[in-house]
Amino acid sequence: MTELRVVTYNIYLGGTGRGQPIYDVLSHTGADVIALTEADDPDLIAALAKRLNMHHIWARGSGDRHIATLSRFPVITWQLYNTPPLTQAALETTLDFPGSPLTLYSVHLLPYLLLPFEIRRRQAVSRLLQIISAKQSGPHLIVGDFNAIAPGDRVLQRKNPPRMRRIMTLQLGFIFRLAIPRLLNAGYTDCYRYLHPHADGFTWYPGNPTTRYDYIFASPLLVPKLKSCYVIDDIEAVKLASDHMPLVANFEV
């Protein structure tokens, strides 16, 4: 059995000026595979990969937000999807994992919890599922910043910044949950919720956690291999590196 540690992490507006704390966080995770969203500075991503001794793929999103994958395993193939309805980006990376290839789909979907954006996120997820079903039968993960809320999850709206609270008054604070159920109904397992049915697992905001935006979804072949899934929120660098906290999943494959 080989242990696989996967991390998804939004590094906030490219991470410029925060390279050291971001490196400290990523080094602390001990990850084998890292999916980075808002990876807007390709030079920073290359520098992080070099310091971590990892291969990397950087790809351009449909707007100002870009995406990257870092891996201890060589990259066999990769492909970017960033055209409507699949925006901002989805990065497909197939890795030369011992035993058999492993594919990671790293996604970053549109922000804001308003209904028009949630409809677009559901459309993006539906398109991604079409892509996967047409080409994928082996073990794979769908990870990233979905900017969406799962069924049953809390959002502590009263603790959110004033700007976000004002936005949510447009729909009287109601949160529509259309995108994540699309993945669950397609047979994917929300790794964090599977192991922690009652914990919030908030990934946003360090020092004032209110929301779970970041997910790791496992295909059926990988669910029996899942050993742990947790948010890293207990080191000082997390408070300096980003407005998100990294989500980690460990598998024995």
N, C-alpha and C positions, 0 to 999 in steps of 0.2 A: 504494500500500500504506500502511496505517495501523498504527502500532505500538500494541499493547495490552499493558499491564503489569498483571498481576493479583496480588494479595497475599492470603494467608489468615493470620490471626494470632489466637491466643487471648491475651487481655489479662489473664487471671487475676483472677477474683472481682470483675470490674467495673472494675478499674483505679483505684479511689478512692485519692487521694493520690499517684498515679503519672502524672498527666495530662501533665506535661512530658516525662518520658522516653518515654512512649508516643507523644506527638506527635513527638519527635525521631526515633524509629524509623520512624514512618510517613512523615514528611517525607523521610527518607533514602532510602526505597524508591523515591520518584518514581512511585508507583502511579497508575494510572487508575481501578482498581476495587479496593476493599478489603473483604474479608469478615472481620468481627470476631465471634469467639465469646467467651463469658463477658462479653458487652457489657452488664453488668447495670445500669449507671447511664445512663439516657437523657440526662441533662443533660451528662455527660461526652462522650457520643457526639455530641451536637449541637454542643458546643464544639469538639471535634476536627474535625468536618466544616466548621464555619465557618472555623477557622484554616487548614484545607487547601483551602478554596474548593471544596468538593465537596457534591453532593446527598447526602442520607442517608435511609435507612429503618431504624427501630428497631422490633423486634417482641419480644413476650413469649414465652418458652419455656414448657414444660409444668411446670417446677419453679422453682428459684431462678436458673437460668442462662438468660440472654437472648441475643439475636443481632442483628446489624446489618450493613447494607451501605452503603458510601460509594462515590460514583461521580462522576467528572468529566463523565459523560454523563447527560443527563436520564433520569429513571425513567419508563418508559411505564406499566407495571403492576407490582404486586407482590402476593404471596400468602404467607401463613404456614401451615405444616403443623406441628402440635404435639400431635396426639392419637395414642394408642397404635395401632399399634406404633411410630409415627414420633416418638420422643422422644429427646432433649430438644427439638430444633426443627430445622426446615428452612425456609429463607427463599428463596422464588423471586422473583427480581427481573429484569424485562426492561428492557434499557437501549436508549436511542436511539443506538446505535452507528452511525457513518458507514457508509453502504452498505446495511446491513440490521440489524434488531434482534439483540441478543445477550442470552441468558438465563443468569443465574448462579443455581445452586442452592447455597446456603451451609448447611452442616449442622453440628450439634454432637450427637454421639451419647453414650450413657451411658458412664461411665468404668469402670475396673477390668478386668483381663485374665482374670478368672475366667469359666468356661464359661457360667454362666447369663446373664451380661452380654453375652458374645459372641453367644449365641443371639439375644438381644434386638436387638443391633446388626445381625445378619444379617436379622432380620425387618424392621427399620427400613429397611435398604437395599432390600430387596425391595419394600416399600411405595412408597418413593421412585421406584424404577424403574417401577412400575405407573403412578404419577402422570405421570411424564415421557413414557412411551410413549403415554399417552392424549391428550397435548396438544402434544407437542414433536417437530418434525422439523427445525428450524433449528439453527444452531451454538449449543452450550451447554457450560457447565462445571459440574462438581460439585466443590465445594471445602469445606474446613473441617477441624475437629478430629474425626476419626472414632474416636479412642480405641481403635483396632484396629491390628493388625500385619499387614503384607502378607506373602505367601509369600516365603520366602527371606531376609527381613529379620532382622537380629540385634537382640536386646535385651540390654543389659549389665546383667543383673539384680543382679550382685554390687555394682554401683555405685549402685543405687537406694537411696532412703531406707529405713531399717529397717522402717518401717510397710508399705511396698510389698513388701519382701522377705518379711515375715511373712504378708501376704495370699497371696502366690504359693506359700507352703509348703502351702496347702490343696489345691493340685493338683500338688504336687511340682515346681514350677517350669515345668510344661509350658504352652505357649502355644497356644491354639486359634486357628485362622485361618479363619474362616467368612465374615466380612463383606466383606472386600476382594476375595476371589475372585468374589463375586457381581457386583461391578462390572466386574471384568476379563472375566468370562465374558459379560457383556452388551455387550461391545465398546468399553468405555471404556479410555483409555490413562492410566496413571500417569505424569504428565509427568516427575517427578523420576527415577523408575527407568528410563524410556525413554531419557533422556539420560545417566544415570549408573548403568550396570548393576551396578557393583561398590562404589560409595560408600555409606556408611551413611545419610547425609542426616538425621541425628538433628535433631528439632525440639524436643526436651525433654531436658535442662534446661540453661540457660546456665551455663557454668563446669563442668558435670559432665554432658555430653550422654550419654544412655543409650538413647533411644527415638525412633522416628519415628511420631508420632501424626497429623501434619497432612499433607494431600494436596491436590493439584490434579489432577483427572481431566478429560480432554478428550474430547468427542464426536468421532467419526471425521472430521467436516468440518474440525475445528480442528487435528488432529494434524499435517498437512503444514505448518501455519503456525507450529508451535512452534519457537522459536529458542533459548531457554535456560530453565533452571529451577534455582534455587539457594536455599539457606538463608542468611539474613543473621545472622552470628554474630561479626562482626569490628568492631563498634562498641560503645563503652562503654555507651550507653543501653540496649542489649539486655539487659545484666545487671541493670539497674535496673527495667525496664518490666514484666517478666512472667516466669513460669516456662516459657514457650514462646519459641521463636524464629520469626520470620516466614518463610514460604515464598513465593517469588516465581516467576512464570512470565511470559515474554515471548513474544508472538505477533506476526507480521506478517500482518494480516488484510486 
